[in-house]
């Protein structure tokens, strides 16, 4: 399952791993995420710092939700402020032999991108079971993921973290003997 907000939030992982660079500073990553989620070209946004601040806010909100199953009101208010600034309008337009509803935005690209991320975040926590949102069990990994496995018992964000943690556990058992 893909969620814009999770891809956006998890991009912060690279900050804590020094050989890598923040994807929000990479034109290629910004173009890929823009294309994947049909956003305006984020790489043309002038104030990436505002996106980085927003990413930290959403990370802490989701982390709190994963741990305590609730979000502080201050985080909810910030998300609501961004949703209020979206200035969107639904318009009925002819398409082929029928009609379709198209959402149009009347704001700058940065506001629109932040609106889309906030909307994704809001949909994730309102339309999907919150207990399926988890923080990776690897203490060196800050990824937050949605556990869509059949049994909902995933502990790690991906197979790399799972293998790493299993190897660490195996080696720790060997060291005890």
Secondary structure in CASP SS format (residue, H / E / C, confidence):
PFRMAT SS
TARGET T0000
AUTHOR 0000-0000-0000
METHOD secondary structure of the structure
MODEL  1
X C 1.00
X C 1.00
X C 1.00
X H 1.00
X H 1.00
X H 1.00
X H 1.00
X H 1.00
X H 1.00
X H 1.00
X H 1.00
X H 1.00
X H 1.00
X H 1.00
X H 1.00
X H 1.00
X C 1.00
X C 1.00
X C 1.00
X C 1.00
X C 1.00
X C 1.00
X H 1.00
X H 1.00
X H 1.00
X C 1.00
X H 1.00
X H 1.00
X H 1.00
X H 1.00
X H 1.00
X H 1.00
X H 1.00
X H 1.00
X H 1.00
X H 1.00
X C 1.00
X C 1.00
X C 1.00
X C 1.00
X C 1.00
X H 1.00
X H 1.00
X H 1.00
X C 1.00
X C 1.00
X C 1.00
X H 1.00
X H 1.00
X H 1.00
X H 1.00
X H 1.00
X H 1.00
X H 1.00
X H 1.00
X H 1.00
X H 1.00
X H 1.00
X H 1.00
X H 1.00
X H 1.00
X H 1.00
X H 1.00
X H 1.00
X H 1.00
X H 1.00
X H 1.00
X H 1.00
X C 1.00
X C 1.00
X C 1.00
X C 1.00
X H 1.00
X H 1.00
X H 1.00
X H 1.00
X H 1.00
X H 1.00
X H 1.00
X H 1.00
X H 1.00
X H 1.00
X H 1.00
X H 1.00
X C 1.00
X C 1.00
X C 1.00
X E 1.00
X E 1.00
X E 1.00
X E 1.00
X E 1.00
X E 1.00
X E 1.00
X E 1.00
X C 1.00
X C 1.00
X E 1.00
X E 1.00
X E 1.00
X E 1.00
X E 1.00
X E 1.00
X E 1.00
X E 1.00
X C 1.00
X C 1.00
X C 1.00
X H 1.00
X H 1.00
X H 1.00
X H 1.00
X H 1.00
X H 1.00
X H 1.00
X H 1.00
X H 1.00
X H 1.00
X H 1.00
X H 1.00
X H 1.00
X H 1.00
X H 1.00
X H 1.00
X H 1.00
X H 1.00
X H 1.00
X C 1.00
X C 1.00
X H 1.00
X H 1.00
X H 1.00
X E 1.00
X E 1.00
X E 1.00
X C 1.00
X C 1.00
X C 1.00
X C 1.00
X C 1.00
X C 1.00
X C 1.00
X C 1.00
X E 1.00
X E 1.00
X E 1.00
X C 1.00
X C 1.00
X C 1.00
X C 1.00
X C 1.00
X C 1.00
X C 1.00
X C 1.00
X C 1.00
X C 1.00
X C 1.00
X C 1.00
X H 1.00
X H 1.00
X H 1.00
X H 1.00
X H 1.00
X H 1.00
X H 1.00
X H 1.00
X H 1.00
X H 1.00
X H 1.00
X H 1.00
X H 1.00
X H 1.00
X H 1.00
X H 1.00
X H 1.00
X H 1.00
X C 1.00
END
